[in-house]
Amino acid sequence: MKKDIFCYYERPLGAVRDAFVQTVTQQYGKDCTMQGTVLSFKLSYSIVYNMNGGTLTVHLMPYQNGTAVQLHYSIRQLVGAFYKEHAADLTKHTDNYLQAKIVEIALDANQFTAFEQSGAAAAYAFAQPVAAANPAPPAATAGIKFCTNCGTKLNADAKFCTGCGSPQH
């Protein structure tokens, strides 16, 4: 079964790519492969999302003033998977890294295919390095700090993270 969800971040492609890499490696403990502007990782069997394994491929392309995202699910079962719920959980963590909110948009997978087959996609992907596996959390602003473990936005006086529960310094 295949399912596509199309979204948009008002952030540059390199930042969006890095945020997805951080989410996949840090929040889900998965290794992802990357070819150009395409990230791919295996999905585990999940009762929560009623998924029986498979893969998720994240396609990225510059779009308007930011980055369009195609979440392409390929799973083994025929019906009943909770794709939107899985995508919401994945992008919630990505939103935290980017300090931006993802928006669902209507696009066609052919637009991503055309971009990936163009020479521009390869040049764009290699022009911006992928972030380190354990990046520093976003800089704090007045009255706000970010969890050192998961990046959730917190009040400056928070003792524990509301996202992952880890103690804060």
MDAnalysis code that builds the backbone (N, CA, C; Angstrom):
import MDAnalysis as mda
import numpy as np

u = mda.Universe.empty(507, n_residues=169, atom_resindex=np.repeat(np.arange(169), 3), trajectory=True)
u.add_TopologyAttr("name", ["N", "CA", "C"] * 169)
u.add_TopologyAttr("resid", np.arange(1, 170))
u.add_TopologyAttr("resname", ["MET", "LYS", "LYS", "ASP", "ILE", "PHE", "CYS", "TYR", "TYR", "GLU", "ARG", "PRO", "LEU", "GLY", "ALA", "VAL", "ARG", "ASP", "ALA", "PHE", "VAL", "GLN", "THR", "VAL", "THR", "GLN", "GLN", "TYR", "GLY", "LYS", "ASP", "CYS", "THR", "MET", "GLN", "GLY", "THR", "VAL", "LEU", "SER", "PHE", "LYS", "LEU", "SER", "TYR", "SER", "ILE", "VAL", "TYR", "ASN", "MET", "ASN", "GLY", "GLY", "THR", "LEU", "THR", "VAL", "HIS", "LEU", "MET", "PRO", "TYR", "GLN", "ASN", "GLY", "THR", "ALA", "VAL", "GLN", "LEU", "HIS", "TYR", "SER", "ILE", "ARG", "GLN", "LEU", "VAL", "GLY", "ALA", "PHE", "TYR", "LYS", "GLU", "HIS", "ALA", "ALA", "ASP", "LEU", "THR", "LYS", "HIS", "THR", "ASP", "ASN", "TYR", "LEU", "GLN", "ALA", "LYS", "ILE", "VAL", "GLU", "ILE", "ALA", "LEU", "ASP", "ALA", "ASN", "GLN", "PHE", "THR", "ALA", "PHE", "GLU", "GLN", "SER", "GLY", "ALA", "ALA", "ALA", "ALA", "TYR", "ALA", "PHE", "ALA", "GLN", "PRO", "VAL", "ALA", "ALA", "ALA", "ASN", "PRO", "ALA", "PRO", "PRO", "ALA", "ALA", "THR", "ALA", "GLY", "ILE", "LYS", "PHE", "CYS", "THR", "ASN", "CYS", "GLY", "THR", "LYS", "LEU", "ASN", "ALA", "ASP", "ALA", "LYS", "PHE", "CYS", "THR", "GLY", "CYS", "GLY", "SER", "PRO", "GLN", "HIS"])
u.atoms.positions = np.array([
    [0.851, -1.179, 0.000],
    [0.000, 0.000, 0.000],
    [0.890, 1.233, 0.000],
    [0.556, 2.179, -0.817],
    [1.319, 3.418, -0.893],
    [0.402, 4.587, -0.560],
    [0.971, 5.580, 0.101],
    [0.211, 6.768, 0.480],
    [1.162, 7.952, 0.468],
    [0.718, 9.071, -0.097],
    [1.525, 10.288, -0.128],
    [0.829, 11.393, 0.647],
    [1.607, 12.113, 1.429],
    [1.132, 13.300, 2.132],
    [2.066, 14.432, 1.727],
    [1.504, 15.545, 1.286],
    [2.288, 16.680, 0.811],
    [2.165, 17.834, 1.796],
    [3.316, 18.411, 2.146],
    [3.360, 19.478, 3.144],
    [4.339, 20.565, 2.713],
    [4.368, 21.627, 3.490],
    [5.226, 22.774, 3.181],
    [5.762, 23.389, 4.472],
    [7.057, 23.696, 4.470],
    [7.697, 24.475, 5.535],
    [8.206, 25.772, 4.940],
    [7.996, 26.866, 5.613],
    [8.562, 28.138, 5.167],
    [9.984, 28.256, 5.722],
    [10.810, 27.316, 5.317],
    [12.215, 27.241, 5.712],
    [13.009, 26.719, 4.515],
    [14.318, 27.024, 4.437],
    [15.121, 26.529, 3.314],
    [15.272, 25.015, 3.324],
    [15.490, 24.452, 2.153],
    [15.582, 23.009, 1.994],
    [16.618, 22.394, 2.924],
    [17.796, 22.978, 3.024],
    [18.850, 22.415, 3.876],
    [18.424, 22.310, 5.335],
    [17.749, 23.323, 5.842],
    [17.286, 23.309, 7.234],
    [16.210, 22.247, 7.437],
    [15.301, 22.108, 6.476],
    [14.239, 21.111, 6.576],
    [14.834, 19.709, 6.520],
    [15.761, 19.496, 5.596],
    [16.426, 18.192, 5.490],
    [17.117, 17.839, 6.798],
    [17.874, 18.774, 7.355],
    [18.586, 18.529, 8.604],
    [17.630, 18.216, 9.750],
    [16.491, 18.911, 9.792],
    [15.505, 18.676, 10.858],
    [14.898, 17.277, 10.739],
    [14.616, 16.824, 9.527],
    [14.099, 15.460, 9.350],
    [15.150, 14.429, 9.748],
    [16.412, 14.656, 9.379],
    [17.487, 13.733, 9.766],
    [17.571, 13.658, 11.287],
    [17.510, 14.795, 11.967],
    [17.570, 14.819, 13.425],
    [16.386, 14.085, 14.031],
    [15.197, 14.315, 13.499],
    [14.002, 13.643, 14.013],
    [14.123, 12.130, 13.861],
    [14.497, 11.677, 12.680],
    [14.582, 10.248, 12.413],
    [15.638, 9.581, 13.294],
    [16.809, 10.205, 13.427],
    [17.885, 9.579, 14.197],
    [17.695, 9.726, 15.698],
    [17.256, 10.900, 16.151],
    [17.174, 11.132, 17.593],
    [15.848, 10.712, 18.204],
    [14.742, 10.993, 17.549],
    [13.439, 10.678, 18.134],
    [13.036, 9.223, 17.897],
    [13.432, 8.686, 16.747],
    [13.001, 7.333, 16.389],
    [14.144, 6.318, 16.409],
    [15.376, 6.784, 16.596],
    [16.516, 5.878, 16.665],
    [16.733, 5.091, 15.389],
    [16.401, 5.671, 14.254],
    [16.529, 4.992, 12.968],
    [17.697, 5.575, 12.184],
    [18.313, 4.745, 11.394],
    [19.289, 5.218, 10.423],
    [18.530, 5.532, 9.152],
    [18.870, 6.646, 8.548],
    [18.213, 6.960, 7.287],
    [19.256, 7.041, 6.187],
    [18.845, 6.689, 4.996],
    [19.719, 6.836, 3.847],
    [19.324, 8.119, 3.140],
    [20.288, 8.703, 2.460],
    [20.013, 9.951, 1.788],
    [20.639, 9.934, 0.406],
    [19.840, 10.229, -0.583],
    [20.318, 10.377, -1.942],
    [19.784, 11.702, -2.447],
    [20.686, 12.656, -2.623],
    [20.264, 13.979, -3.079],
    [19.326, 14.623, -2.087],
    [18.104, 14.881, -2.507],
    [17.114, 15.533, -1.647],
    [16.066, 14.542, -1.153],
    [16.426, 13.246, -1.119],
    [15.492, 12.200, -0.700],
    [16.061, 11.441, 0.492],
    [15.292, 11.408, 1.594],
    [15.645, 10.643, 2.785],
    [14.741, 9.424, 2.849],
    [15.280, 8.304, 3.316],
    [14.475, 7.094, 3.400],
    [14.830, 6.338, 4.675],
    [13.819, 5.792, 5.356],
    [14.081, 4.953, 6.523],
    [12.982, 3.919, 6.668],
    [13.336, 2.828, 7.360],
    [12.401, 1.716, 7.547],
    [11.404, 2.048, 8.645],
    [10.170, 1.617, 8.428],
    [9.130, 1.736, 9.442],
    [9.036, 0.407, 10.170],
    [8.870, 0.467, 11.462],
    [8.725, -0.744, 12.260],
    [7.251, -1.139, 12.319],
    [7.010, -2.387, 12.690],
    [5.653, -2.812, 12.992],
    [5.131, -1.910, 14.110],
    [3.921, -1.398, 13.995],
    [3.391, -0.481, 14.993],
    [1.910, -0.717, 15.236],
    [1.576, -1.003, 16.486],
    [0.167, -1.120, 16.877],
    [-0.463, 0.270, 16.904],
    [0.285, 1.266, 17.370],
    [-0.231, 2.627, 17.493],
    [-0.726, 3.150, 16.146],
    [0.048, 2.928, 15.088],
    [-0.317, 3.440, 13.764],
    [-0.884, 2.350, 12.854],
    [-1.078, 1.142, 13.393],
    [-1.602, 0.009, 12.641],
    [-0.818, -0.196, 11.339],
    [0.516, -0.182, 11.461],
    [1.380, -0.371, 10.300],
    [2.166, -1.655, 10.458],
    [2.317, -2.353, 9.362],
    [3.038, -3.616, 9.378],
    [4.390, -3.463, 8.669],
    [5.209, -2.524, 9.151],
    [6.528, -2.309, 8.566],
    [6.455, -1.596, 7.238],
    [7.582, -1.532, 6.553],
    [7.668, -0.855, 5.267],
    [8.704, 0.254, 5.332],
    [8.535, 1.258, 4.481],
    [9.472, 2.388, 4.458],
    [8.718, 3.702, 4.335],
    [9.393, 4.747, 4.779],
    [8.931, 6.114, 4.564],
    [10.041, 6.835, 3.821],
    [9.685, 7.420, 2.698],
    [10.637, 8.195, 1.920],
    [10.185, 9.647, 1.974],
    [11.095, 10.539, 2.351],
    [10.806, 11.960, 2.470],
    [11.486, 12.663, 1.294],
    [10.676, 13.192, 0.393],
    [11.189, 13.914, -0.767],
    [11.094, 15.410, -0.468],
    [12.131, 16.151, -0.785],
    [12.176, 17.586, -0.515],
    [12.462, 18.345, -1.803],
    [11.857, 19.518, -1.951],
    [12.196, 20.379, -3.084],
    [11.895, 21.826, -2.720],
    [12.706, 22.761, -3.225],
    [12.412, 24.177, -3.007],
    [11.041, 24.496, -3.601],
    [10.267, 25.283, -2.880],
    [8.919, 25.603, -3.333],
    [8.518, 26.942, -2.743],
    [8.124, 27.868, -3.581],
    [7.782, 29.225, -3.175],
    [8.916, 29.790, -2.312],
    [8.640, 30.192, -1.071],
    [9.681, 30.755, -0.204],
    [10.192, 29.755, 0.810],
    [10.033, 28.470, 0.545],
    [10.443, 27.464, 1.517],
    [10.698, 26.127, 0.859],
    [10.185, 25.062, 1.493],
    [10.444, 23.703, 1.043],
    [9.161, 22.884, 1.046],
    [8.890, 22.241, -0.099],
    [7.781, 21.301, -0.185],
    [8.296, 19.933, 0.250],
    [7.440, 19.169, 0.931],
    [7.799, 17.864, 1.477],
    [6.763, 16.846, 1.001],
    [7.250, 15.731, 0.473],
    [6.380, 14.606, 0.136],
    [6.740, 13.466, 1.073],
    [5.809, 13.048, 1.901],
    [5.987, 11.881, 2.756],
    [5.366, 10.709, 1.996],
    [6.208, 9.821, 1.494],
    [5.758, 8.696, 0.668],
    [5.870, 7.406, 1.478],
    [4.718, 6.889, 1.903],
    [4.661, 5.656, 2.687],
    [4.504, 4.464, 1.756],
    [5.311, 3.439, 1.968],
    [5.170, 2.145, 1.282],
    [5.159, 1.096, 2.376],
    [3.975, 0.541, 2.654],
    [3.872, -0.459, 3.714],
    [3.263, -1.743, 3.165],
    [3.378, -2.808, 3.923],
    [3.021, -4.141, 3.449],
    [1.525, -4.462, 3.488],
    [0.755, -3.773, 4.308],
    [-0.656, -4.127, 4.435],
    [-1.501, -3.351, 3.431],
    [-2.730, -3.784, 3.247],
    [-3.580, -3.171, 2.239],
    [-4.396, -1.993, 2.764],
    [-4.957, -2.093, 3.960],
    [-5.815, -1.021, 4.478],
    [-5.627, -0.861, 5.983],
    [-6.115, 0.270, 6.505],
    [-6.201, 0.446, 7.945],
    [-5.055, 1.162, 8.624],
    [-4.007, 1.536, 7.912],
    [-2.889, 2.227, 8.551],
    [-3.270, 3.680, 8.836],
    [-2.723, 4.220, 9.918],
    [-2.998, 5.600, 10.314],
    [-1.851, 6.491, 9.846],
    [-1.814, 6.751, 8.537],
    [-0.744, 7.543, 7.938],
    [-0.695, 8.956, 8.501],
    [-1.853, 9.605, 8.528],
    [-1.887, 11.006, 8.978],
    [-1.399, 11.140, 10.413],
    [-1.748, 10.178, 11.250],
    [-1.310, 10.227, 12.647],
    [0.205, 10.042, 12.742],
    [0.741, 9.115, 11.954],
    [2.195, 8.912, 11.942],
    [2.888, 10.173, 11.432],
    [2.380, 10.739, 10.350],
    [2.969, 11.956, 9.789],
    [2.908, 13.106, 10.793],
    [1.804, 13.232, 11.524],
    [1.669, 14.299, 12.525],
    [2.706, 14.136, 13.630],
    [2.944, 12.888, 14.073],
    [3.942, 12.641, 15.114],
    [5.342, 12.967, 14.595],
    [5.656, 12.515, 13.398],
    [6.962, 12.783, 12.796],
    [7.198, 14.275, 12.631],
    [6.228, 14.978, 12.088],
    [6.420, 16.409, 11.824],
    [6.338, 17.254, 13.093],
    [5.707, 16.753, 14.145],
    [5.690, 17.488, 15.421],
    [7.127, 17.686, 15.914],
    [7.921, 16.623, 15.844],
    [9.315, 16.720, 16.274],
    [10.135, 17.566, 15.299],
    [9.862, 17.426, 14.026],
    [10.562, 18.227, 13.020],
    [10.229, 19.703, 13.212],
    [8.964, 20.006, 13.513],
    [8.552, 21.385, 13.803],
    [9.386, 21.963, 14.943],
    [9.624, 21.163, 15.994],
    [10.400, 21.634, 17.135],
    [11.817, 21.993, 16.730],
    [12.452, 21.170, 15.911],
    [13.814, 21.471, 15.466],
    [13.867, 22.728, 14.603],
    [12.852, 22.918, 13.775],
    [12.835, 24.061, 12.860],
    [12.244, 25.319, 13.484],
    [11.553, 25.170, 14.594],
    [10.781, 26.270, 15.173],
    [9.835, 26.846, 14.114],
    [9.163, 25.942, 13.421],
    [8.206, 26.302, 12.368],
    [7.104, 25.255, 12.361],
    [5.987, 25.608, 11.795],
    [4.847, 24.688, 11.720],
    [4.664, 24.243, 10.275],
    [4.550, 22.939, 10.089],
    [4.315, 22.390, 8.758],
    [2.859, 22.596, 8.381],
    [2.616, 22.800, 7.090],
    [1.271, 23.029, 6.579],
    [1.026, 22.024, 5.459],
    [-0.125, 21.361, 5.471],
    [-0.447, 20.440, 4.388],
    [-0.814, 21.242, 3.146],
    [-0.315, 20.804, 1.981],
    [-0.605, 21.483, 0.712],
    [-0.995, 20.446, -0.336],
    [-1.553, 20.922, -1.445],
    [-1.921, 20.035, -2.549],
    [-0.855, 20.146, -3.632],
    [-0.102, 19.092, -3.811],
    [0.903, 19.007, -4.869],
    [0.759, 17.658, -5.541],
    [1.533, 17.471, -6.579],
    [1.537, 16.221, -7.327],
    [2.918, 15.600, -7.206],
    [2.977, 14.281, -7.039],
    [4.259, 13.586, -6.922],
    [5.133, 13.803, -8.147],
    [4.530, 14.064, -9.300],
    [5.306, 14.296, -10.518],
    [6.185, 15.537, -10.418],
    [5.764, 16.531, -9.629],
    [6.585, 17.722, -9.436],
    [7.890, 17.356, -8.724],
    [7.824, 16.462, -7.738],
    [9.016, 16.022, -7.024],
    [9.907, 15.187, -7.942],
    [9.285, 14.317, -8.725],
    [10.041, 13.476, -9.653],
    [10.801, 14.334, -10.659],
    [10.142, 15.334, -11.218],
    [10.792, 16.215, -12.188],
    [11.965, 16.967, -11.541],
    [11.773, 17.449, -10.324],
    [12.843, 18.156, -9.630],
    [14.019, 17.224, -9.360],
    [13.731, 16.000, -8.892],
    [14.795, 15.053, -8.557],
    [15.579, 14.614, -9.792],
    [14.940, 14.595, -10.937],
    [15.622, 14.195, -12.158],
    [16.386, 15.338, -12.806],
    [16.138, 16.544, -12.348],
    [16.854, 17.698, -12.904],
    [18.243, 17.794, -12.277],
    [19.160, 18.406, -12.940],
    [20.497, 18.615, -12.391],
    [20.476, 19.530, -11.177],
    [19.448, 20.363, -11.078],
    [19.359, 21.307, -9.963],
    [19.225, 20.586, -8.628],
    [18.515, 19.459, -8.600],
    [18.301, 18.732, -7.344],
    [19.627, 18.260, -6.767],
    [20.475, 17.660, -7.587],
    [21.764, 17.158, -7.112],
    [22.638, 18.308, -6.641],
    [22.678, 19.374, -7.386],
    [23.503, 20.524, -6.996],
    [22.997, 21.130, -5.695],
    [21.699, 21.216, -5.547],
    [21.100, 21.805, -4.354],
    [21.389, 20.965, -3.120],
    [21.271, 19.661, -3.244],
    [21.449, 18.750, -2.112],
    [22.870, 18.779, -1.575],
    [23.848, 18.840, -2.456],
    [25.227, 18.766, -1.991],
    [25.801, 20.110, -1.596],
    [25.090, 21.185, -1.862],
    [25.573, 22.515, -1.517],
    [25.434, 22.801, -0.029],
    [24.599, 22.028, 0.669],
    [24.329, 22.296, 2.078],
    [24.595, 21.040, 2.898],
    [25.511, 21.084, 3.852],
    [25.834, 19.888, 4.635],
    [24.709, 19.490, 5.581],
    [24.631, 18.202, 5.862],
    [23.663, 17.679, 6.834],
    [24.182, 17.985, 8.233],
    [23.285, 18.329, 9.146],
    [23.662, 18.674, 10.515],
    [24.245, 17.464, 11.243],
    [25.012, 17.739, 12.278],
    [25.575, 16.680, 13.119],
    [24.448, 15.908, 13.793],
    [24.741, 14.669, 14.184],
    [23.721, 13.819, 14.803],
    [23.227, 14.365, 16.137],
    [24.045, 15.076, 16.874],
    [23.640, 15.642, 18.159],
    [23.825, 17.157, 18.143],
    [22.953, 17.872, 17.439],
    [23.109, 19.314, 17.337],
    [22.775, 20.011, 18.642],
    [23.288, 21.224, 18.774],
    [22.931, 22.037, 19.927],
    [21.473, 22.434, 19.788],
    [20.735, 22.553, 20.900],
    [19.341, 22.983, 20.801],
    [19.288, 24.421, 20.313],
    [18.132, 24.858, 19.800],
    [18.019, 26.240, 19.351],
    [18.349, 27.208, 20.481],
    [18.831, 28.376, 20.116],
    [19.187, 29.387, 21.115],
    [17.948, 29.842, 21.871],
    [18.089, 30.067, 23.158],
    [16.972, 30.514, 23.982],
    [16.734, 32.004, 23.781],
    [15.478, 32.398, 23.878],
    [15.129, 33.809, 23.857],
    [14.546, 34.142, 25.215],
    [14.285, 35.409, 25.455],
    [13.809, 35.848, 26.761],
    [12.590, 35.054, 27.209],
    [12.686, 34.398, 28.383],
    [11.584, 33.649, 28.953],
    [11.360, 32.270, 28.342],
    [12.184, 31.902, 27.374],
    [12.016, 30.620, 26.697],
    [13.354, 29.898, 26.628],
    [13.303, 28.566, 26.769],
    [14.472, 27.736, 26.504],
    [13.989, 26.488, 25.798],
    [14.928, 25.673, 25.342],
    [14.582, 24.469, 24.607],
    [15.210, 23.278, 25.304],
    [14.474, 22.159, 25.302],
    [14.964, 20.936, 25.922],
    [16.274, 20.507, 25.274],
    [17.238, 20.164, 26.094],
    [18.540, 19.725, 25.594],
    [18.488, 18.319, 25.032],
    [17.393, 17.594, 25.282],
    [17.255, 16.226, 24.771],
    [16.437, 16.160, 23.484],
    [15.262, 16.822, 23.458],
    [14.367, 16.671, 22.300],
    [14.065, 17.970, 21.573],
    [14.458, 19.119, 22.129],
    [14.246, 20.393, 21.451],
    [12.899, 21.042, 21.682],
    [12.058, 20.494, 22.560],
    [10.749, 21.078, 22.844],
    [10.909, 22.456, 23.464],
    [10.057, 23.397, 23.045],
    [10.084, 24.755, 23.596],
    [9.551, 24.709, 25.029],
    [10.289, 25.324, 25.979],
    [9.925, 25.307, 27.399],
    [9.982, 26.708, 27.981],
    [9.307, 26.901, 29.114],
    [9.481, 28.136, 29.877],
    [10.902, 28.151, 30.431],
    [11.482, 29.322, 30.579],
    [12.865, 29.443, 31.030],
    [13.096, 28.812, 32.395],
    [12.066, 28.743, 33.248],
    [12.236, 28.197, 34.596],
    [11.830, 26.716, 34.710],
    [11.561, 26.044, 33.588],
    [11.138, 24.639, 33.608],
    [12.242, 23.748, 34.167],
    [11.863, 22.843, 35.063],
    [12.802, 21.896, 35.664],
    [12.846, 20.585, 34.877],
    [11.731, 20.259, 34.198],
    [11.628, 19.055, 33.394],
    [10.981, 19.388, 32.058],
    [11.317, 18.609, 31.039],
    [10.761, 18.822, 29.704],
    [9.322, 18.299, 29.647],
    [8.437, 19.082, 29.062],
    [7.051, 18.651, 28.896],
    [6.896, 17.687, 27.719],
    [7.919, 17.610, 26.867],
    [7.883, 16.709, 25.713],
    [8.391, 15.324, 26.019],
    [9.592, 15.257, 26.681],
    [10.195, 13.947, 26.901],
    [10.445, 13.634, 28.390],
    [10.236, 14.635, 29.258],
    [10.376, 14.415, 30.693],
    [11.791, 14.510, 31.239],
    [12.762, 14.796, 30.394],
    [14.140, 14.835, 30.889],
    [14.381, 16.070, 31.764],
    [15.236, 15.932, 32.789],
    [15.529, 17.064, 33.662],
    [16.255, 18.175, 32.890],
    [15.949, 19.406, 33.246],
    [16.560, 20.574, 32.602],
    [17.468, 21.299, 33.585],
    [18.509, 21.885, 33.062],
    [19.494, 22.582, 33.926],
    [19.196, 24.052, 33.995],
])
